[in-house]
Amino acid sequence: MPDLGRTLVILGAGIVLVGLVLMLAPHVPWLGRLPGDVFVQRQRFTFYFPLVTCLVVSVVLTLLVNLFFRN
């Protein structure tokens, strides 16, 4: 049972962190507007894929996870 409790606490903390990031993301001016993000706008069609933003977020999250869960 202690392992289940620990897992639930970690999942809860992860959900809180994701919620905070989602709340603060609109206040970061460069997030989603980096050079290399794909944005195509036609008459009745808009396509947006934040390719470089995804790469930057992935690298930052990888570094954070490696710092916190290093053996």
N, C-alpha and C positions, 0 to 999 in steps of 0.2 A: 503493500500500500504506500509506503513512503516514495517509491519511484513514480507511482501514478500522481501523487500530489506534486512532486517536483516537476513532472512533465506538464501538468495543468498550470502551474505557476509560470513556467517558461513560455508556454503557449499564450497565456494571458498577457505577459509582459510584451511578447512579440506583437500581439494584436494592438496593444496600447501604443507601441512604437510606430506601427504602420498607420494608425489613426492620427498620431501627431504629425507624421510626415505628410499625410494627405491634407491635414489642416493647414500646414505651413507651406506646402508646395506652391500655391498661387502667389506667395509673397517673395519667391525667389525669381528675380527678373530674367535670368538667363535660361532657366529650366524650360526646355521645349522650344527654344529659339536659337539653338546653336547652328553655326555654319555646318552644313552636311545633313541637316534634317530635311527630309523630302517633303515638299509642299507643292501640290499641283492644284490649280484652280481653273476650272473651265466655266462655261455658262451656267450649267445646272449640276455641276459635279465638283466636289472638293475632296482631295485625298491628302492626308497628312500622316507621315510616319516619322517619328523622332528618332532616326537611326543613331546619330551621334550622341544624343541625350541618353538613349538606352545604353550605349557603350560606356559613357561616363558614369552613369548610375551603377552599372554592373561592376566596373573597376572599383568604385568607392565601396560598394557593399562587400566585394570580395576582400578588400583590404581590412575592412572593419571586422568581418567574420574571422579572418585569419588572426587578427590581433586578439580578439576575445576568446577564441577557442583553440589557441595554440597549446600544445602539450609541453 
